[in-house]
Amino acid sequence: MYDEVKDKESKLIAQVRLQRQRQLYKDFNKAGKLRSTSVNNHVYGYGRSKANKEVWATKKAQKKAN
């Protein structure tokens, strides 16, 4: 969605929020001794393929910056 409108700042904010949400969910389940499921922290339209593209783009950008 953010790629289509070329809004990199909002995209980064959404990614950070998602990571934080996943970490909080993981901590919550650990504290309650519950089994975590990924169903509760998915974002519509952001699947494995798109995530892999983002990871490699980030790694490439970091490598270029160093």
HUZIFEN-V991143 format. One line per field, one symbol per residue. burial: I if it has 9 or more other ideal C-beta (glycine too) atoms within 8 Angstrom, else O. Layout:
BEGIN
burial = ???
END
This chain:
BEGIN
burial = OIOOOOOOOOIOOIIOOIOOIIOOIIOIIOOOOOOOOOOOOOOOOOOOOIIOOIOOOOOOOOOOOO
END
